[in-house]
Amino acid sequence: VQLVESGGGLVQPGGSLRLSCAASGFLFDEYTIGWFRQAPGKEREGVSCISGSSDGSTFYKNSGDGRFTISSDNVKSTVYLHMNSLKPEDTADYYCAALIAGWYRPDCPELSEYEHWGQGTQVTVAS
């Protein structure tokens, strides 16, 4: 299993970015992908998650303030994190993680429940 994040970079406050998490090494029919971030000196925290099932249904949970949304392209085996109205406090390394199973609880899996992690992509929000 391999997860490769991309799309990070430097953006001004108020700007937008789209992060990608390209997955390989497993069938993209029953999966749960989560986005996490870790700012310098802080613990890694969950941002959003999405889960696909073999029956075609999708569960997702976006960030609480609505600025970030998650989506998936099952054909490309890629999950995206769309980040809008970025703030300096969003500066962090962003990671995607995978659980090779569907998810049927109302909240995203905890960090420890994910099985595979990407290397991360850095997002810096500054003027």
Disulfide bonds with the S-S distance in Angstrom:
Cys21-Cys96 2.12
Cys49-Cys108 2.08
